[in-house]
Amino acid sequence: MDCKNPKVIDNAHVAEKSEGEAWTLLKEASDERDITDFKEAVQILSKTAPDYTYPRLEKEFRKRGYNIYLIAMVRLIFSMGAACLVFTNTATGERSW
């Protein structure tokens, strides 16, 4: 996919790790069913390997037998404190699934 309108995401706060380390962290978080650690590991993975899309990640999570899955939802969020996972390879206003 040739993205013509990429999102700008500041991921400077995300730890610098290898893709393998990110997958290890994901496995550990999944085994412990720790959604906070899992979210942080997904952010690390998205920083080190930005070519992963949500559908590709979901297939990989299921293939690896993880206990945590991604479920696509579309909703309006009016809270200023809301947090969500976002990948850099999806254009603004476009869905990745």
Sine and cosine of phi, psi and omega as CSV:
sin_phi,cos_phi,sin_psi,cos_psi,sin_omega,cos_omega
0.00,0.00,0.75,-0.66,0.03,-1.00
-0.99,-0.12,0.97,-0.25,-0.06,-1.00
-0.99,0.17,0.85,-0.52,-0.03,-1.00
-0.99,-0.15,-0.23,0.97,-0.05,-1.00
-0.64,-0.77,0.92,0.40,-0.10,-1.00
-0.93,0.36,0.51,-0.86,0.08,-1.00
-0.97,0.26,0.56,-0.83,0.09,-1.00
-0.97,-0.22,0.88,-0.47,-0.05,-1.00
-0.81,-0.59,0.79,-0.61,0.04,-1.00
-1.00,0.06,0.97,-0.26,0.02,-1.00
-0.94,-0.35,0.45,0.89,0.00,-1.00
-0.89,0.46,-0.46,0.89,-0.01,-1.00
-0.98,0.20,-0.19,0.98,-0.04,-1.00
-0.99,0.11,0.70,-0.72,-0.04,-1.00
-0.87,0.49,0.53,-0.85,0.06,-1.00
-1.00,-0.01,0.94,-0.35,0.04,-1.00
-0.62,-0.78,0.26,-0.97,0.04,-1.00
-0.98,0.21,0.24,-0.97,0.05,-1.00
-0.88,0.48,-0.65,0.76,0.03,-1.00
-0.88,0.47,-0.66,0.75,0.04,-1.00
-0.90,0.43,-0.63,0.78,0.02,-1.00
-0.89,0.45,-0.69,0.73,0.03,-1.00
-0.91,0.42,-0.59,0.81,0.06,-1.00
-0.89,0.45,-0.69,0.73,0.03,-1.00
-0.90,0.44,-0.63,0.78,0.05,-1.00
-0.89,0.46,-0.69,0.72,0.00,-1.00
-0.88,0.47,-0.72,0.69,0.01,-1.00
-0.88,0.48,-0.71,0.70,0.01,-1.00
-0.90,0.43,-0.63,0.78,0.03,-1.00
-0.90,0.43,-0.71,0.70,0.00,-1.00
-0.88,0.48,-0.59,0.81,0.00,-1.00
-1.00,0.04,-0.09,1.00,-0.06,-1.00
0.80,0.59,0.68,0.73,-0.01,-1.00
-0.98,-0.19,0.99,-0.15,-0.10,-1.00
-0.91,0.41,-0.54,0.84,0.01,-1.00
-0.92,0.40,-0.74,0.67,0.04,-1.00
-0.91,0.42,-0.58,0.81,0.01,-1.00
-0.90,0.43,-0.70,0.71,0.02,-1.00
-0.87,0.49,-0.69,0.72,0.01,-1.00
-0.89,0.45,-0.64,0.77,0.02,-1.00
-0.92,0.39,-0.59,0.80,0.06,-1.00
-0.90,0.43,-0.63,0.77,0.03,-1.00
-0.90,0.43,-0.64,0.77,0.05,-1.00
-0.89,0.45,-0.71,0.70,0.01,-1.00
-0.88,0.47,-0.67,0.74,-0.02,-1.00
-0.92,0.39,-0.43,0.90,0.05,-1.00
-0.98,0.22,-0.68,0.73,-0.05,-1.00
-0.99,0.15,-0.46,0.89,-0.01,-1.00
-0.68,-0.73,0.96,0.28,-0.10,-0.99
-0.93,0.38,-0.10,1.00,0.01,-1.00
-0.98,0.20,-0.13,0.99,0.05,-1.00
-0.96,0.28,0.79,-0.61,0.09,-1.00
-0.99,-0.16,0.23,-0.97,0.04,-1.00
-0.85,0.52,-0.73,0.68,0.02,-1.00
-0.87,0.49,-0.64,0.77,0.01,-1.00
-0.91,0.41,-0.67,0.75,0.05,-1.00
-0.88,0.47,-0.72,0.69,-0.02,-1.00
-0.86,0.51,-0.69,0.72,0.04,-1.00
-0.88,0.47,-0.65,0.76,0.00,-1.00
-0.92,0.38,-0.65,0.76,0.04,-1.00
-0.87,0.50,-0.70,0.71,0.00,-1.00
-0.92,0.38,-0.65,0.76,0.02,-1.00
-0.87,0.49,-0.62,0.78,-0.02,-1.00
-1.00,0.10,-0.05,1.00,0.06,-1.00
0.96,0.28,0.51,0.86,0.00,-1.00
-0.93,0.37,0.40,-0.92,0.00,-1.00
-1.00,-0.02,-0.06,1.00,-0.03,-1.00
-0.85,-0.52,0.70,-0.71,-0.03,-1.00
-0.83,-0.56,0.34,-0.94,0.12,-0.99
-0.99,-0.11,0.70,-0.71,0.05,-1.00
-0.80,-0.61,0.83,-0.56,-0.02,-1.00
-0.96,0.27,0.74,-0.68,0.04,-1.00
-0.66,-0.75,0.61,-0.79,0.11,-0.99
-0.88,-0.47,0.86,-0.51,0.03,-1.00
-0.37,-0.93,0.41,-0.91,0.06,-1.00
-1.00,0.06,0.69,-0.72,0.02,-1.00
-0.89,-0.47,0.85,-0.52,-0.03,-1.00
-0.98,-0.21,-0.10,0.99,-0.01,-1.00
-0.99,0.17,0.71,-0.71,0.04,-1.00
-0.96,0.27,-0.31,0.95,-0.04,-1.00
-0.99,-0.13,0.17,0.99,-0.04,-1.00
-0.94,0.34,0.59,-0.81,0.03,-1.00
-0.85,-0.53,0.56,-0.83,0.04,-1.00
-0.46,-0.89,0.30,-0.95,0.07,-1.00
-1.00,0.01,0.73,-0.69,0.00,-1.00
-0.68,-0.74,0.66,-0.75,0.03,-1.00
-0.96,-0.29,0.51,-0.86,-0.10,-1.00
-0.98,0.19,-0.19,0.98,-0.08,-1.00
-0.99,-0.11,0.29,0.96,0.05,-1.00
-0.90,-0.44,0.76,-0.66,-0.02,-1.00
-0.93,0.36,0.46,-0.89,0.07,-1.00
-0.86,0.51,0.73,-0.68,0.00,-1.00
0.98,0.18,0.17,0.98,-0.06,-1.00
-0.83,-0.56,0.60,-0.80,0.04,-1.00
-1.00,0.04,0.48,-0.88,-0.01,-1.00
-0.99,-0.17,0.09,1.00,0.00,-1.00
-0.89,-0.46,0.00,0.00,0.00,0.00
